[in-house]
Structure formats: C-alpha cells, structure tokens
Amino acid sequence: TNMAAAPSPDGKRIVFSAQGALWVMPGAGGRAVRITDYTLEPTAPVWSPDGKRIAFQNYAPEGNFHVWTIDPDGRDPREITAGPYDDREPAWLPDGSGLVFSSDRSGDGQYKIWSVDVNGGAPAQVTTGPGAESNPVVSPDGTRLAYVDGANVVTAPMGGGAPTVVAPGTAPAWTPDGSALVYQNAARQLVVGGAAVTTDEDIFPFPVRFLPDGRFL
C-alpha cells in the first residue's frame, strides 16, 4: 500500500494513505475515517502547521502527480498545481503560507525543488542544480532546505546557494528544533543524530513526522 502517515500539529489525529485513499484516525488509536473519494488517488499526506489543511500528491489521469490540499474532514479539496508536469512530495513552509515540492517543470528533464502559494498560482523554482532532486522539507525557522540530490541527502539555504552533502540517503526530516536531520540511509535504516536506530525493518520511503512530545511516526 506504500503507506505514509503524518500527525496533526497537536498530535490528536493522524492522516495516512492506504488503498488509494486518505484516512484520518485518532492519534491514540481508533476508527479510521476515509476523507477522499474515488475521484482522487492521494499519497504522501502532510498536515499544515495550523492543523486546518492537509497537503498531498494526487495521481492525475494524465499520468503525473499534482499537489492538492484538503480539509481534515474531507471537505474542499483543491488542486494547487496543474499542467503537464509531475509535482510530488509536498511539504509545508513553517508559516503555512505555501508548500515546497519536487517537479520536472523546469524543462531540462530533471526534477528540481519548487515552491507555491497555498492558494495556488505560478510556482517558483527554488533550486537550480543539474541533478535529480526530491523529498524537500524546510527547517522550522524557514531558512534552510533539506532534500535529496541524486543519492545524497543535502541541505541548502532557502534563498539560494550551494548545497551541502549530509550523507547518502533519502526521506529527510528536520528535528523540531532544526538542529539535525532524521533520514533513511543507503541501507534503508533510519538515522537519528548520525546513528542508525533501526535494523532489519521494511521502512516506507517517506519522511518521519514529529509529534508534539518529541516522538515521531
């Protein structure tokens, strides 16, 4: 099912993707409620900082992904990006004003990191590197971007600048204080504080999402 999960900012609810839909359940466990219908094929959900919207990538009939948002109760689904492009892996800006995502819309056959206003409009290109870039996430203070460039997790200033290689891996996430990254290394182990904390587990290729008490999904 390629399931990804993300908690609400207050930790009281969890959204996850499974069986071609988004579901919301209590953070402590309980009944999951489907919030998307058959017209959408959503994956990679992530909650907005104010808890009022959920962003996700939706697989379009044209054969590519677009970025959408939806209310946690399933109301008001909105397509944020459009066109003949593959827009995927959305992550919120810390102030909730917009999203970053990976896209091939630069026209050079490679994926770059882009940003878009939460209400839509023309996306802006954030990175300009020559390689394949994916899995963007913005630091809590909004100044730095972590993403995957080829086989490596890298960081770069949000305003532009040369990336710094962190390590081989994928699916980076910032710790809540912005001091470090959690990511999956080349062996598909979860790395926290520079040390692998999982072994012999099948981990889906999505970033961890932090709970208010410091734990993560």
FIDO-589321 format. One record per atom (N, C-alpha, C): residue in one letter; z, x, y; residue number from 1; atom name. Coordinates in steps of 0.02 Angstrom, whole numbers, plus 50000, padded with zeros to 5 digits. Atoms other than C-alpha are relative to their C-alpha. Layout:
SITE  a  Z  X  Y  NUM  CA
...
END
This chain:
SITE  t  50000  50040  49940  1  N
SITE  t  50000  50000  50000  1  CA
SITE  t  50000  50042  50063  1  C
SITE  n  50001  49956  49941  2  N
SITE  n  50010  50152  50117  2  CA
SITE  n  50047  49975  50054  2  C
SITE  m  49953  50035  49957  3  N
SITE  m  50166  50079  50195  3  CA
SITE  m  50031  50046  50053  3  C
SITE  a  49965  49967  49945  4  N
SITE  a  50233  50133  50366  4  CA
SITE  a  50052  49953  50027  4  C
SITE  a  49945  50042  49974  5  N
SITE  a  50396  50071  50442  5  CA
SITE  a  50026  50028  50065  5  C
SITE  a  49972  49979  49935  6  N
SITE  a  50473  50076  50616  6  CA
SITE  a  50055  49952  50020  6  C
SITE  p  49945  50044  49978  7  N
SITE  p  50640  50010  50681  7  CA
SITE  p  49991  49979  50072  7  C
SITE  s  49996  50020  49930  8  N
SITE  s  50663  49912  50841  8  CA
SITE  s  50047  50048  50036  8  C
SITE  p  49957  49953  49964  9  N
SITE  p  50748  50012  50980  9  CA
SITE  p  50074  49989  49988  9  C
SITE  d  49929  50012  50012  10  N
SITE  d  50915  49927  50945  10  CA
SITE  d  50018  50005  49926  10  C
SITE  g  49987  49991  50071  11  N
SITE  g  50897  49955  50757  11  CA
SITE  g  50012  49936  49961  11  C
SITE  k  49983  50064  50033  12  N
SITE  k  50919  49770  50717  12  CA
SITE  k  49942  49972  49958  12  C
SITE  r  50057  50024  50038  13  N
SITE  r  50743  49743  50649  13  CA
SITE  r  49956  50058  49980  13  C
SITE  i  50048  49951  50024  14  N
SITE  i  50612  49841  50554  14  CA
SITE  i  49933  49966  49992  14  C
SITE  v  50068  50023  50013  15  N
SITE  v  50425  49815  50559  15  CA
SITE  v  49969  50049  49950  15  C
SITE  f  50035  49956  50047  16  N
SITE  f  50322  49881  50414  16  CA
SITE  f  49934  49969  49981  16  C
SITE  s  50065  50022  50023  17  N
SITE  s  50145  49871  50349  17  CA
SITE  s  49999  50002  49924  17  C
SITE  a  50006  50003  50073  18  N
SITE  a  50112  49816  50170  18  CA
SITE  a  49951  49945  49983  18  C
SITE  q  50046  50050  50026  19  N
SITE  q  49975  49723  50078  19  CA
SITE  q  49956  49969  50055  19  C
SITE  g  50047  50022  49950  20  N
SITE  g  49861  49712  50229  20  CA
SITE  g  50030  49959  50056  20  C
SITE  a  49967  50040  49948  21  N
SITE  a  49989  49636  50349  21  CA
SITE  a  50059  50038  50029  21  C
SITE  l  49937  49976  49973  22  N
SITE  l  50136  49674  50463  22  CA
SITE  l  50055  49951  49985  22  C
SITE  w  49941  50040  50018  23  N
SITE  w  50308  49612  50415  23  CA
SITE  w  50059  50023  50042  23  C
SITE  v  49939  49983  49965  24  N
SITE  v  50473  49606  50510  24  CA
SITE  v  50059  49976  49959  24  C
SITE  m  49941  50016  50040  25  N
SITE  m  50641  49609  50422  25  CA
SITE  m  50062  50024  50037  25  C
SITE  p  49938  49975  49970  26  N
SITE  p  50824  49632  50472  26  CA
SITE  p  50011  50073  49983  26  C
SITE  g  49988  49929  50011  27  N
SITE  g  50875  49813  50492  27  CA
SITE  g  50049  50014  49943  27  C
SITE  a  49951  49991  50054  28  N
SITE  a  51018  49789  50369  28  CA
SITE  a  49975  49975  49933  28  C
SITE  g  50027  50028  50062  29  N
SITE  g  50904  49712  50238  29  CA
SITE  g  49996  49924  50004  29  C
SITE  g  50007  50072  49999  30  N
SITE  g  50850  49535  50201  30  CA
SITE  g  49927  49980  49993  30  C
SITE  r  50066  50028  50010  31  N
SITE  r  50697  49425  50202  31  CA
SITE  r  49951  50027  50051  31  C
SITE  a  50053  49977  49956  32  N
SITE  a  50536  49496  50273  32  CA
SITE  a  49954  49942  50018  32  C
SITE  v  50043  50053  49975  33  N
SITE  v  50429  49381  50380  33  CA
SITE  v  49933  50030  50021  33  C
SITE  r  50067  49976  49983  34  N
SITE  r  50241  49408  50392  34  CA
SITE  r  49983  49977  50071  34  C
SITE  i  50015  50017  49930  35  N
SITE  i  50186  49415  50576  35  CA
SITE  i  49926  50005  50017  35  C
SITE  t  50072  49998  49988  36  N
SITE  t  49997  49444  50559  36  CA
SITE  t  49965  49957  49948  36  C
SITE  d  50037  50042  50046  37  N
SITE  d  49867  49330  50480  37  CA
SITE  d  49941  50037  49969  37  C
SITE  y  50054  49969  50038  38  N
SITE  y  49713  49362  50376  38  CA
SITE  y  49946  50029  50045  38  C
SITE  t  50052  49974  49956  39  N
SITE  t  49605  49400  50529  39  CA
SITE  t  50013  50072  50021  39  C
SITE  l  49983  49932  49983  40  N
SITE  l  49694  49567  50554  40  CA
SITE  l  50014  50041  49937  40  C
SITE  e  49984  49954  50054  41  N
SITE  e  49711  49718  50440  41  CA
SITE  e  50039  50059  50029  41  C
SITE  p  49963  49951  49960  42  N
SITE  p  49851  49815  50527  42  CA
SITE  p  50037  50052  49958  42  C
SITE  t  49959  49947  50029  43  N
SITE  t  49935  49979  50484  43  CA
SITE  t  50031  50041  50058  43  C
SITE  a  49969  49953  49952  44  N
SITE  a  50041  50112  50573  44  CA
SITE  a  50035  49966  50058  44  C
SITE  p  49966  50034  49944  45  N
SITE  p  50155  49996  50675  45  CA
SITE  p  50053  50043  50031  45  C
SITE  v  49946  49965  49964  46  N
SITE  v  50273  50064  50807  46  CA
SITE  v  50024  49956  50056  46  C
SITE  w  49969  50045  49952  47  N
SITE  w  50394  49969  50918  47  CA
SITE  w  49999  50030  50071  47  C
SITE  s  49998  49977  49930  48  N
SITE  s  50385  49980  51109  48  CA
SITE  s  50072  50017  50019  48  C
SITE  p  49932  49979  49980  49  N
SITE  p  50533  50061  51198  49  CA
SITE  p  50045  49943  50021  49  C
SITE  d  49959  50057  49980  50  N
SITE  d  50591  49893  51267  50  CA
SITE  d  50008  49948  49945  50  C
SITE  g  49993  50046  50057  51  N
SITE  g  50575  49806  51098  51  CA
SITE  g  49960  49936  50005  51  C
SITE  k  50035  50063  49989  52  N
SITE  k  50456  49673  51164  52  CA
SITE  k  49931  49997  49967  52  C
SITE  r  50066  49999  50030  53  N
SITE  r  50293  49729  51083  53  CA
SITE  r  49998  50050  49942  53  C
SITE  i  50013  49954  50056  54  N
SITE  i  50231  49815  50925  54  CA
SITE  i  49927  50021  50005  54  C
SITE  a  50068  49974  50001  55  N
SITE  a  50077  49927  50930  55  CA
SITE  a  49981  50018  49928  55  C
SITE  f  50023  49982  50068  56  N
SITE  f  49970  49958  50776  56  CA
SITE  f  49925  50015  50004  56  C
SITE  q  50071  49991  50007  57  N
SITE  q  49798  50011  50720  57  CA
SITE  q  49973  49945  49956  57  C
SITE  n  50030  50054  50038  58  N
SITE  n  49687  49870  50659  58  CA
SITE  n  49930  50019  49978  58  C
SITE  y  50066  49983  50027  59  N
SITE  y  49537  49895  50547  59  CA
SITE  y  49951  49945  50017  59  C
SITE  a  50047  50049  49975  60  N
SITE  a  49390  49807  50627  60  CA
SITE  a  49943  49990  49950  60  C
SITE  p  50058  50012  50044  61  N
SITE  p  49242  49726  50536  61  CA
SITE  p  49944  50051  50008  61  C
SITE  e  50053  49950  49988  62  N
SITE  e  49129  49858  50615  62  CA
SITE  e  50011  50064  49962  62  C
SITE  g  49987  49942  50041  63  N
SITE  g  49212  49988  50505  63  CA
SITE  g  50039  50055  50034  63  C
SITE  n  49957  49951  49968  64  N
SITE  n  49330  50076  50626  64  CA
SITE  n  50065  49967  50021  64  C
SITE  f  49935  50025  49978  65  N
SITE  f  49507  50059  50694  65  CA
SITE  f  50000  49991  50076  65  C
SITE  h  49984  50008  49930  66  N
SITE  h  49560  49992  50863  66  CA
SITE  h  50075  49992  50007  66  C
SITE  v  49928  50006  49985  67  N
SITE  v  49732  49992  50945  67  CA
SITE  v  50013  49929  50025  67  C
SITE  w  49979  50068  49982  68  N
SITE  w  49818  49822  50959  68  CA
SITE  w  50075  50001  50015  68  C
SITE  t  49928  50013  49994  69  N
SITE  t  49988  49757  51013  69  CA
SITE  t  50012  49927  49983  69  C
SITE  i  49982  50068  50020  70  N
SITE  i  50081  49600  50959  70  CA
SITE  i  50075  49990  50014  70  C
SITE  d  49928  50015  49994  71  N
SITE  d  50248  49513  50991  71  CA
SITE  d  50033  50007  49932  71  C
SITE  p  49966  49993  50065  72  N
SITE  p  50380  49542  50856  72  CA
SITE  p  50001  49936  49959  72  C
SITE  d  50003  50062  50038  73  N
SITE  d  50366  49358  50809  73  CA
SITE  d  49929  49981  49981  73  C
SITE  g  50069  50013  50019  74  N
SITE  g  50178  49370  50785  74  CA
SITE  g  49958  49967  50053  74  C
SITE  r  50038  50032  49947  75  N
SITE  r  50127  49290  50949  75  CA
SITE  r  49961  50051  50042  75  C
SITE  d  50038  49962  49950  76  N
SITE  d  49999  49354  51074  76  CA
SITE  d  49973  50067  49975  76  C
SITE  p  50033  49937  50019  77  N
SITE  p  49901  49485  50976  77  CA
SITE  p  49946  50019  50050  77  C
SITE  r  50048  49977  49949  78  N
SITE  r  49798  49590  51097  78  CA
SITE  r  49965  50063  49976  78  C
SITE  e  50039  49939  50014  79  N
SITE  e  49659  49715  51067  79  CA
SITE  e  50000  50044  50062  79  C
SITE  i  49992  49956  49942  80  N
SITE  i  49696  49862  51182  80  CA
SITE  i  49940  50046  50008  80  C
SITE  t  50060  49959  49996  81  N
SITE  t  49547  49973  51140  81  CA
SITE  t  49943  49964  49965  81  C
SITE  a  50059  50032  50029  82  N
SITE  a  49370  49921  51096  82  CA
SITE  a  49942  50048  50001  82  C
SITE  g  50059  49959  50000  83  N
SITE  g  49196  49988  51071  83  CA
SITE  g  49985  50031  49933  83  C
SITE  p  50022  49971  50064  84  N
SITE  p  49105  50086  50935  84  CA
SITE  p  50037  50065  49985  84  C
SITE  y  49959  49940  50009  85  N
SITE  y  49249  50210  50917  85  CA
SITE  y  50055  49987  49949  85  C
SITE  d  49946  50003  50048  86  N
SITE  d  49383  50247  50790  86  CA
SITE  d  50064  50020  50036  86  C
SITE  d  49939  49989  49963  87  N
SITE  d  49550  50229  50882  87  CA
SITE  d  50059  49987  49954  87  C
SITE  r  49948  50007  50051  88  N
SITE  r  49703  50259  50774  88  CA
SITE  r  50064  50036  50019  88  C
SITE  e  49935  49967  49995  89  N
SITE  e  49885  50314  50758  89  CA
SITE  e  50031  49994  50070  89  C
SITE  p  49971  50008  49934  90  N
SITE  p  49955  50238  50918  90  CA
SITE  p  50073  50020  50003  90  C
SITE  a  49929  49985  49986  91  N
SITE  a  50120  50299  50992  91  CA
SITE  a  50013  49983  50073  91  C
SITE  w  49985  50023  49933  92  N
SITE  w  50207  50232  51147  92  CA
SITE  w  50019  50059  50046  92  C
SITE  l  49970  49958  49948  93  N
SITE  l  50238  50327  51308  93  CA
SITE  l  50074  49979  50007  93  C
SITE  p  49928  50016  49998  94  N
SITE  p  50428  50336  51334  94  CA
SITE  p  50018  49943  50047  94  C
SITE  d  49985  50054  49953  95  N
SITE  d  50422  50216  51482  95  CA
SITE  d  49967  49935  49982  95  C
SITE  g  50032  50061  50023  96  N
SITE  g  50320  50088  51386  96  CA
SITE  g  49938  49979  50039  96  C
SITE  s  50057  50019  49958  97  N
SITE  s  50178  50091  51513  97  CA
SITE  s  49933  50006  49965  97  C
SITE  g  50063  49990  50034  98  N
SITE  g  50046  50142  51388  98  CA
SITE  g  50010  50032  49932  98  C
SITE  l  50000  49971  50067  99  N
SITE  l  50001  50223  51223  99  CA
SITE  l  49956  50061  49998  99  C
SITE  v  50046  49947  50019  100  N
SITE  v  49927  50383  51157  100  CA
SITE  v  49974  49986  49930  100  C
SITE  f  50030  50013  50065  101  N
SITE  f  49811  50381  51008  101  CA
SITE  f  49947  50053  49987  101  C
SITE  s  50053  49954  50020  102  N
SITE  s  49683  50484  50913  102  CA
SITE  s  49934  49962  49998  102  C
SITE  s  50064  50035  49997  103  N
SITE  s  49499  50442  50939  103  CA
SITE  s  49942  50049  49999  103  C
SITE  d  50062  49961  50000  104  N
SITE  d  49322  50506  50913  104  CA
SITE  d  49956  49982  50060  104  C
SITE  r  50041  50026  49944  105  N
SITE  r  49265  50430  51079  105  CA
SITE  r  49975  50053  50048  105  C
SITE  s  50025  49948  49955  106  N
SITE  s  49233  50598  51162  106  CA
SITE  s  49926  50016  49988  106  C
SITE  g  50071  49992  50013  107  N
SITE  g  49061  50601  51079  107  CA
SITE  g  49979  50066  49970  107  C
SITE  d  50018  49936  50029  108  N
SITE  d  49070  50775  51003  108  CA
SITE  d  50011  50002  49925  108  C
SITE  g  49989  50003  50072  109  N
SITE  g  49106  50717  50826  109  CA
SITE  g  50069  50019  49978  109  C
SITE  q  49931  49982  50016  110  N
SITE  q  49289  50770  50835  110  CA
SITE  q  50048  49951  50031  110  C
SITE  y  49948  50044  49973  111  N
SITE  y  49448  50673  50862  111  CA
SITE  y  50041  50038  50052  111  C
SITE  k  49957  49974  49948  112  N
SITE  k  49546  50705  51022  112  CA
SITE  k  50056  49949  50012  112  C
SITE  i  49945  50044  49982  113  N
SITE  i  49705  50630  51093  113  CA
SITE  i  49983  49966  50067  113  C
SITE  w  50015  50041  49942  114  N
SITE  w  49682  50490  51220  114  CA
SITE  w  50062  49959  50019  114  C
SITE  s  49947  50046  49979  115  N
SITE  s  49797  50377  51321  115  CA
SITE  s  49967  49938  50029  115  C
SITE  v  50025  50063  49973  116  N
SITE  v  49776  50196  51375  116  CA
SITE  v  50058  49960  50028  116  C
SITE  d  49949  50044  49971  117  N
SITE  d  49873  50075  51485  117  CA
SITE  d  50017  49945  49950  117  C
SITE  v  49978  50052  50047  118  N
SITE  v  49974  49945  51390  118  CA
SITE  v  49960  49936  50007  118  C
SITE  n  50041  50060  49989  119  N
SITE  n  49864  49810  51466  119  CA
SITE  n  49926  50012  49987  119  C
SITE  g  50069  49985  50015  120  N
SITE  g  49703  49895  51413  120  CA
SITE  g  49967  50038  50057  120  C
SITE  g  50037  49962  49950  121  N
SITE  g  49567  49967  51523  121  CA
SITE  g  49968  50061  49969  121  C
SITE  a  50035  49941  50023  122  N
SITE  a  49472  50130  51511  122  CA
SITE  a  50049  50053  49977  122  C
SITE  p  49956  49946  50023  123  N
SITE  p  49562  50259  51402  123  CA
SITE  p  49985  50066  50036  123  C
SITE  a  50006  49934  49970  124  N
SITE  a  49591  50434  51473  124  CA
SITE  a  50009  50054  49948  124  C
SITE  q  49995  49946  50049  125  N
SITE  q  49564  50592  51373  125  CA
SITE  q  50057  50046  50020  125  C
SITE  v  49941  49959  49987  126  N
SITE  v  49723  50696  51357  126  CA
SITE  v  49988  50072  49978  126  C
SITE  t  50013  49932  50026  127  N
SITE  t  49668  50846  51251  127  CA
SITE  t  49925  50014  49999  127  C
SITE  t  50071  49981  49997  128  N
SITE  t  49505  50943  51254  128  CA
SITE  t  49983  50054  49950  128  C
SITE  g  50012  49947  50049  129  N
SITE  g  49518  51060  51105  129  CA
SITE  g  49939  49987  49957  129  C
SITE  p  50060  50007  50040  130  N
SITE  p  49372  51091  50987  130  CA
SITE  p  50012  49973  49930  130  C
SITE  g  49986  50020  50069  131  N
SITE  g  49461  51040  50827  131  CA
SITE  g  50014  49926  49991  131  C
SITE  a  49983  50069  50017  132  N
SITE  a  49508  50879  50741  132  CA
SITE  a  50074  49988  50014  132  C
SITE  e  49932  50012  49978  133  N
SITE  e  49666  50808  50822  133  CA
SITE  e  50023  49930  49981  133  C
SITE  s  49975  50064  50025  134  N
SITE  s  49777  50667  50760  134  CA
SITE  s  50075  49996  50008  134  C
SITE  n  49928  50009  50004  135  N
SITE  n  49953  50596  50747  135  CA
SITE  n  50037  50018  50065  135  C
SITE  p  49965  49981  49939  136  N
SITE  p  50005  50607  50931  136  CA
SITE  p  50067  49965  50008  136  C
SITE  v  49936  50030  49982  137  N
SITE  v  50183  50575  50990  137  CA
SITE  v  50026  50037  50062  137  C
SITE  v  49978  49972  49936  138  N
SITE  v  50257  50601  51164  138  CA
SITE  v  50075  50012  49998  138  C
SITE  s  49929  49983  49998  139  N
SITE  s  50425  50685  51193  139  CA
SITE  s  50039  49947  50040  139  C
SITE  p  49961  50052  49966  140  N
SITE  p  50568  50572  51254  140  CA
SITE  p  49999  50005  50077  140  C
SITE  d  50002  49994  49927  141  N
SITE  d  50557  50644  51431  141  CA
SITE  d  49929  49994  50027  141  C
SITE  g  50068  50012  49979  142  N
SITE  g  50369  50615  51436  142  CA
SITE  g  49960  50060  50021  142  C
SITE  t  50033  49940  49975  143  N
SITE  t  50323  50795  51473  143  CA
SITE  t  49958  50037  49948  143  C
SITE  r  50034  49962  50052  144  N
SITE  r  50261  50858  51305  144  CA
SITE  r  49969  49954  49947  144  C
SITE  l  50036  50036  50052  145  N
SITE  l  50142  50801  51171  145  CA
SITE  l  50001  50041  49936  145  C
SITE  a  50006  49969  50066  146  N
SITE  a  50154  50841  50986  146  CA
SITE  a  49944  49964  49963  146  C
SITE  y  50053  50031  50039  147  N
SITE  y  50005  50812  50873  147  CA
SITE  y  49978  50049  49946  147  C
SITE  v  50027  49958  50053  148  N
SITE  v  49908  50881  50726  148  CA
SITE  v  49932  50024  50022  148  C
SITE  d  50065  49970  49983  149  N
SITE  d  49765  51001  50761  149  CA
SITE  d  49977  50037  49937  149  C
SITE  g  50022  49971  50063  150  N
SITE  g  49671  51038  50601  150  CA
SITE  g  50055  49995  49947  150  C
SITE  a  49947  49999  50051  151  N
SITE  a  49804  51091  50475  151  CA
SITE  a  50069  50012  50030  151  C
SITE  n  49937  49981  49969  152  N
SITE  n  49941  51127  50603  152  CA
SITE  n  50030  49946  50044  152  C
SITE  v  49964  50038  49949  153  N
SITE  v  50073  51032  50699  153  CA
SITE  v  50004  50044  50062  153  C
SITE  v  49999  49962  49938  154  N
SITE  v  50059  51086  50881  154  CA
SITE  v  50034  49959  50055  154  C
SITE  t  49974  50034  49940  155  N
SITE  t  50138  51045  51049  155  CA
SITE  t  49960  50025  50060  155  C
SITE  a  50035  49981  49938  156  N
SITE  a  50061  51047  51223  156  CA
SITE  a  50029  49960  50057  156  C
SITE  p  49978  50039  49943  157  N
SITE  p  50106  50992  51399  157  CA
SITE  p  49958  49936  50007  157  C
SITE  m  50037  50063  49992  158  N
SITE  m  50058  50810  51433  158  CA
SITE  m  49948  50006  50056  158  C
SITE  g  50046  49993  49945  159  N
SITE  g  49973  50864  51594  159  CA
SITE  g  49942  50046  49987  159  C
SITE  g  50053  49953  50018  160  N
SITE  g  49858  50984  51502  160  CA
SITE  g  50026  50070  49992  160  C
SITE  g  49979  49932  50013  161  N
SITE  g  49874  51160  51439  161  CA
SITE  g  49987  50019  49928  161  C
SITE  a  50014  49975  50067  162  N
SITE  a  49851  51268  51285  162  CA
SITE  a  50054  49977  49952  162  C
SITE  p  49951  50020  50050  163  N
SITE  p  49934  51204  51126  163  CA
SITE  p  50036  50059  49969  163  C
SITE  t  49960  49951  50035  164  N
SITE  t  50072  51299  51038  164  CA
SITE  t  50009  49978  49928  164  C
SITE  v  49995  50017  50071  165  N
SITE  v  50069  51302  50848  165  CA
SITE  v  50074  50000  49979  165  C
SITE  v  49933  50004  50027  166  N
SITE  v  50232  51243  50769  166  CA
SITE  v  50002  50024  49928  166  C
SITE  a  50002  49982  50071  167  N
SITE  a  50189  51256  50584  167  CA
SITE  a  49944  49960  49967  167  C
SITE  p  50046  50042  50038  168  N
SITE  p  50063  51196  50455  168  CA
SITE  p  50034  49934  49981  168  C
SITE  g  49969  50064  50019  169  N
SITE  g  50094  51010  50426  169  CA
SITE  g  49966  49942  50034  169  C
SITE  t  50027  50062  49972  170  N
SITE  t  50067  50832  50484  170  CA
SITE  t  50057  49953  50018  170  C
SITE  a  49954  50055  49984  171  N
SITE  a  50152  50673  50548  171  CA
SITE  a  50062  50023  50040  171  C
SITE  p  49942  49978  49961  172  N
SITE  p  50263  50748  50685  172  CA
SITE  p  50035  49943  50035  172  C
SITE  a  49960  50046  49960  173  N
SITE  a  50403  50653  50772  173  CA
SITE  a  50052  50041  50038  173  C
SITE  w  49948  49966  49961  174  N
SITE  w  50520  50709  50911  174  CA
SITE  w  50068  49974  49981  174  C
SITE  t  49931  50023  50005  175  N
SITE  t  50707  50704  50886  175  CA
SITE  t  50018  49962  50064  175  C
SITE  p  49985  50041  49941  176  N
SITE  p  50790  50580  51007  176  CA
SITE  p  50015  50039  50063  176  C
SITE  d  49986  49961  49940  177  N
SITE  d  50846  50719  51124  177  CA
SITE  d  49941  50045  50021  177  C
SITE  g  50059  49961  49983  178  N
SITE  g  50674  50801  51123  178  CA
SITE  g  50004  50074  49987  178  C
SITE  s  49989  49928  50010  179  N
SITE  s  50741  50968  51065  179  CA
SITE  s  49962  50029  49941  179  C
SITE  a  50031  49975  50061  180  N
SITE  a  50648  50979  50899  180  CA
SITE  a  49953  49947  49972  180  C
SITE  l  50046  50045  50034  181  N
SITE  l  50517  50902  50786  181  CA
SITE  l  50021  49990  49927  181  C
SITE  v  49997  50014  50072  182  N
SITE  v  50527  50818  50616  182  CA
SITE  v  49928  49988  49978  182  C
SITE  y  50069  50007  50022  183  N
SITE  y  50365  50833  50519  183  CA
SITE  y  49995  50011  49925  183  C
SITE  q  50013  49985  50070  184  N
SITE  q  50288  50848  50346  184  CA
SITE  q  49963  50066  49996  184  C
SITE  n  50033  49936  50006  185  N
SITE  n  50243  51024  50294  185  CA
SITE  n  49940  49996  49952  185  C
SITE  a  50060  49999  50041  186  N
SITE  a  50091  51077  50193  186  CA
SITE  a  50013  49979  49928  186  C
SITE  a  49981  50021  50067  187  N
SITE  a  50186  51039  50032  187  CA
SITE  a  50023  49927  49998  187  C
SITE  r  49980  50070  49994  188  N
SITE  r  50219  50860  50091  188  CA
SITE  r  50076  49991  49995  188  C
SITE  q  49928  50004  49994  189  N
SITE  q  50404  50898  50113  189  CA
SITE  q  50017  49982  50072  189  C
SITE  l  49977  50017  49933  190  N
SITE  l  50499  50826  50261  190  CA
SITE  l  50041  50057  50028  190  C
SITE  v  49968  49942  49969  191  N
SITE  v  50553  50965  50379  191  CA
SITE  v  50041  49976  50060  191  C
SITE  v  49955  50018  49945  192  N
SITE  v  50703  50940  50495  192  CA
SITE  v  50034  50065  50023  192  C
SITE  g  49968  49940  49975  193  N
SITE  g  50764  51081  50607  193  CA
SITE  g  49974  50063  49967  193  C
SITE  g  50030  49942  50031  194  N
SITE  g  50644  51202  50523  194  CA
SITE  g  50011  50007  49926  194  C
SITE  a  49985  49995  50071  195  N
SITE  a  50709  51169  50347  195  CA
SITE  a  49977  49937  49963  195  C
SITE  a  50021  50057  50041  196  N
SITE  a  50636  51058  50210  196  CA
SITE  a  50061  49963  49973  196  C
SITE  v  49943  50040  50023  197  N
SITE  v  50754  50915  50167  197  CA
SITE  v  49981  49953  49943  197  C
SITE  t  50021  50040  50058  198  N
SITE  t  50652  50830  50029  198  CA
SITE  t  49963  50044  49951  198  C
SITE  t  50039  49966  50052  199  N
SITE  t  50581  50890  49864  199  CA
SITE  t  49980  49948  49948  199  C
SITE  d  50024  50043  50055  200  N
SITE  d  50477  50805  49729  200  CA
SITE  d  50001  49926  50018  200  C
SITE  e  50004  50070  49979  201  N
SITE  e  50455  50645  49830  201  CA
SITE  e  49930  49986  50025  201  C
SITE  d  50064  50022  49973  202  N
SITE  d  50299  50547  49873  202  CA
SITE  d  50013  49968  50069  202  C
SITE  i  49988  50024  49932  203  N
SITE  i  50305  50526  50063  203  CA
SITE  i  49934  49980  50031  203  C
SITE  f  50060  50022  49966  204  N
SITE  f  50176  50422  50152  204  CA
SITE  f  49988  50040  50063  204  C
SITE  p  50016  49955  49944  205  N
SITE  p  50085  50517  50290  205  CA
SITE  p  50008  49967  50069  205  C
SITE  f  49984  50029  49935  206  N
SITE  f  50169  50429  50437  206  CA
SITE  f  50062  50034  50028  206  C
SITE  p  49941  49968  49970  207  N
SITE  p  50297  50498  50561  207  CA
SITE  p  50064  49962  49983  207  C
SITE  v  49936  50033  50005  208  N
SITE  v  50481  50463  50536  208  CA
SITE  v  50014  49964  50066  208  C
SITE  r  49982  50037  49940  209  N
SITE  r  50554  50337  50661  209  CA
SITE  r  50076  49998  50003  209  C
SITE  f  49928  49993  49995  210  N
SITE  f  50730  50362  50726  210  CA
SITE  f  50035  49934  50015  210  C
SITE  l  49954  50055  49986  211  N
SITE  l  50870  50233  50725  211  CA
SITE  l  50047  50021  50056  211  C
SITE  p  49955  49983  49944  212  N
SITE  p  50994  50222  50870  212  CA
SITE  p  50058  50046  49980  212  C
SITE  d  49942  49959  50020  213  N
SITE  d  51131  50307  50766  213  CA
SITE  d  49980  50070  49978  213  C
SITE  g  50022  49932  50017  214  N
SITE  g  51025  50463  50734  214  CA
SITE  g  49969  50006  49932  214  C
SITE  r  50036  50000  50063  215  N
SITE  r  50965  50419  50560  215  CA
SITE  r  49927  49983  50013  215  C
SITE  f  50070  50020  49991  216  N
SITE  f  50780  50391  50532  216  CA
SITE  f  49974  49967  49937  216  C
SITE  l  50037  50029  50056  217  N
SITE  l  50664  50289  50423  217  CA
SITE  l  49945  50049  49981  217  C
END
